[in-house]
Amino acid sequence: MNKIKLQRDIPELASVDVCVIGGGPAGTAAAVAVRRCGRSVILMERTAQLGGMATTGSVAIWMSVGTVTGFYKEICQDLELSDFLGRDWTTIPMFVPLFNPFRLRHYLNRKLEDAGATVHFHMEFVAAMKEGGTLTHVVVMTREGLRAVRARQFIDCTGNASVAIDAGVPTRSGRDEDGATQPMTLMFMMQDTGRTITPFLPKGCPGYDRVEDLPQGRRLYWEDKATGTLLVNMTRVRGNGAKIEDASRCERESLAQVFGVVHFLQRNGFPTYVLAHVAAQTGIRETNQIVGRFTLSQEDLAVARRFPDVATQNNYEIDIHNPTGKGGCDERKVGLYDIPLRCLVPMSGTDNLLVAGRCLSASHVAMSSVRVMPVCFGMGQAAGVAAALAVEHGVGHVGDIDISVFHGRLRKQGVEFYGL
Ligand SMILES: Cc1cc2nc3c(=O)[nH]c(=O)nc-3n(C[C@H](O)[C@H](O)[C@H](O)COP(=O)(O)OP(=O)(O)OC[C@H]3O[C@@H](n4cnc5c(N)ncnc54)[C@H](O)[C@@H]3O)c2cc1C
């Protein structure tokens, strides 16, 4: 590949204690946690929405993770969320709340504002600037061109480890044997109109007549009878969403599948429903994992391992959508296990960068369990506290903060750990 050199003078937009890149579940929780430690924070998000997959991806359901605590609990309480049976968050082991993604988007805007976090939309990470092993700035593309943001600590919540990779942190991707990642899914919603609809399949869209012909070979949706809405997770496209070609192809293929699945559902159980909303982008389950000070493994989940530097906890099952795109999912129950802070700390490359969210240091199998959103909120909150403490105590490496102070500060923010 030919290379060109880019040399530019870039205006410094801001200088803060902590810079968070990516405003999904991990990034929003991280930014609020930093502010609650009394430190300045800027959160940069490339879309127009906070919430990541929960809003931009319309994944409007949170899986049960064995605990409802900290920032995640606040959201469930504030939005008065309940599960299919109308139960609230106190039914902890079973709690699988459905939520309205548009309302969540508005809620997060207010929540970040109330916390005093500076949030910039339409800002996409471009490059990491380092002096020695220390990140000094990130360069971002904005509506006004390139800008630089200086910070003392950085948290990569892009899901793809984009900042970490550019900063020289080693990463790995997908299955050990071939690097294949879980497939992608474009979520959509249907709405009951109360009258029979004539099914229509636009040209160029696949038609499905039998369940086994469907992209996932199964029906997967959640019906909210009170509002007549159907949240559908039934498309499936192979590929790695962090690759240029795969990302573009999947947006075309998955949208064509949406129309095919709608056509199928209208003829099989939902004759009065219309397509009401398609997510702004295809949902990405798995791309890059950093190589951290510790890599969470399948065995850690199998034995429900505890760690002295626990950052958050989880018992969501191992849930691997087949990377080859065929068949169902590899689903295996696990007990409540810890995710240690070391999984968020790069093994090498920088001394003032953490990651939070699905790009943590974990094996292909382990990340399939960790990736769900309540856990990402938990990781984000922990990373925010850790970064703020590193600033407060002036530690040389963010991974070397005092763990008892870290746990004390998380508790002050309403985080409870089982068995600690
Ligand atoms: C189809 C699908 C179904 C799922 N089902 C469930 C479910 O039922 N329940 C559940 O709890 N979880 C589910 N998950 C998992 C969960 O949604 C994700 O793993 C989780 O959202 C990851 O959180 P995150 O904060 O790490 O990343 P994301 O949610 O991906 O957020 C990352 C954010 O960073 C931004 N960003 C990325 N790159 C840049 C950049 N360069 N510059 C600036 N901003 C950037 C993105 O726009 C985004 O807002 C599902 C995922 C998918 C894809």
The ligand as a MOL file (V3000), in Angstrom:
LIG
                    3D

  0  0  0     0  0            999 V3000
M  V30 BEGIN CTAB
M  V30 COUNTS 53 58 0 0 0
M  V30 BEGIN ATOM
M  V30 1 C -27.0570 -7.1090 17.3030 0
M  V30 2 C -26.5960 -7.0410 18.7130 0
M  V30 3 C -27.4260 -7.5290 19.7090 0
M  V30 4 C -27.0310 -7.4310 21.0330 0
M  V30 5 N -27.8960 -7.8380 21.9910 0
M  V30 6 C -27.6660 -7.4610 23.2660 0
M  V30 7 C -28.6980 -7.6020 24.2460 0
M  V30 8 O -29.7640 -8.1360 23.9560 0
M  V30 9 N -28.4530 -7.1320 25.4960 0
M  V30 10 C -27.2520 -6.5840 25.8630 0
M  V30 11 O -27.1130 -6.1700 27.0110 0
M  V30 12 N -26.2450 -6.4690 24.9400 0
M  V30 13 C -26.4270 -6.8640 23.6650 0
M  V30 14 N -25.4590 -6.7050 22.7080 0
M  V30 15 C -24.0910 -6.3010 23.1050 0
M  V30 16 C -23.9240 -4.8260 23.3540 0
M  V30 17 O -24.8640 -4.0600 22.6450 0
M  V30 18 C -22.5200 -4.2930 23.0000 0
M  V30 19 O -21.5320 -5.2480 23.2600 0
M  V30 20 C -22.2590 -3.0400 23.8440 0
M  V30 21 O -23.1140 -2.0130 23.3910 0
M  V30 22 C -20.8320 -2.5840 23.7790 0
M  V30 23 O -20.7260 -1.3720 24.4910 0
M  V30 24 P -19.4970 -0.4030 24.2180 0
M  V30 25 O -19.7470 0.8290 25.0270 0
M  V30 26 O -18.2410 -1.1550 24.3950 0
M  V30 27 O -19.5670 -0.0910 22.6370 0
M  V30 28 P -20.7030 0.4730 21.7110 0
M  V30 29 O -22.0520 0.2580 22.2570 0
M  V30 30 O -20.3880 -0.0740 20.3620 0
M  V30 31 O -20.4120 2.0350 21.7210 0
M  V30 32 C -19.2290 2.5630 21.1430 0
M  V30 33 C -19.4510 4.0470 20.8650 0
M  V30 34 O -18.2460 4.6240 20.4020 0
M  V30 35 C -18.4870 5.3980 19.2600 0
M  V30 36 N -17.2800 5.3860 18.4500 0
M  V30 37 C -16.7340 4.3210 17.8210 0
M  V30 38 N -15.6300 4.6870 17.1680 0
M  V30 39 C -15.4690 6.0070 17.3930 0
M  V30 40 C -14.4980 6.9490 16.9670 0
M  V30 41 N -13.4830 6.5860 16.1660 0
M  V30 42 N -14.6000 8.2370 17.3750 0
M  V30 43 C -15.6630 8.6010 18.1660 0
M  V30 44 N -16.6100 7.7400 18.5900 0
M  V30 45 C -16.5090 6.4580 18.2170 0
M  V30 46 C -19.6630 4.7040 18.5840 0
M  V30 47 O -20.3490 5.5580 17.7140 0
M  V30 48 C -20.4970 4.2790 19.7900 0
M  V30 49 O -21.3910 5.2740 20.2020 0
M  V30 50 C -25.7820 -6.8480 21.3740 0
M  V30 51 C -24.9440 -6.3730 20.3660 0
M  V30 52 C -25.3490 -6.4730 19.0440 0
M  V30 53 C -24.4550 -5.9210 17.9890 0
M  V30 END ATOM
M  V30 BEGIN BOND
M  V30 1 1 1 2
M  V30 2 1 2 3
M  V30 3 2 2 52
M  V30 4 2 3 4
M  V30 5 1 4 5
M  V30 6 1 4 50
M  V30 7 2 5 6
M  V30 8 1 6 7
M  V30 9 1 6 13
M  V30 10 2 7 8
M  V30 11 1 7 9
M  V30 12 1 9 10
M  V30 13 2 10 11
M  V30 14 1 10 12
M  V30 15 2 12 13
M  V30 16 1 13 14
M  V30 17 1 14 15
M  V30 18 1 14 50
M  V30 19 1 15 16
M  V30 20 1 16 17
M  V30 21 1 16 18
M  V30 22 1 18 19
M  V30 23 1 18 20
M  V30 24 1 20 21
M  V30 25 1 20 22
M  V30 26 1 22 23
M  V30 27 1 23 24
M  V30 28 2 24 25
M  V30 29 1 24 26
M  V30 30 1 24 27
M  V30 31 1 27 28
M  V30 32 2 28 29
M  V30 33 1 28 30
M  V30 34 1 28 31
M  V30 35 1 31 32
M  V30 36 1 32 33
M  V30 37 1 33 34
M  V30 38 1 33 48
M  V30 39 1 34 35
M  V30 40 1 35 36
M  V30 41 1 35 46
M  V30 42 1 36 37
M  V30 43 1 36 45
M  V30 44 2 37 38
M  V30 45 1 38 39
M  V30 46 1 39 40
M  V30 47 2 39 45
M  V30 48 1 40 41
M  V30 49 2 40 42
M  V30 50 1 42 43
M  V30 51 2 43 44
M  V30 52 1 44 45
M  V30 53 1 46 47
M  V30 54 1 46 48
M  V30 55 1 48 49
M  V30 56 2 50 51
M  V30 57 1 51 52
M  V30 58 1 52 53
M  V30 END BOND
M  V30 END CTAB
M  END
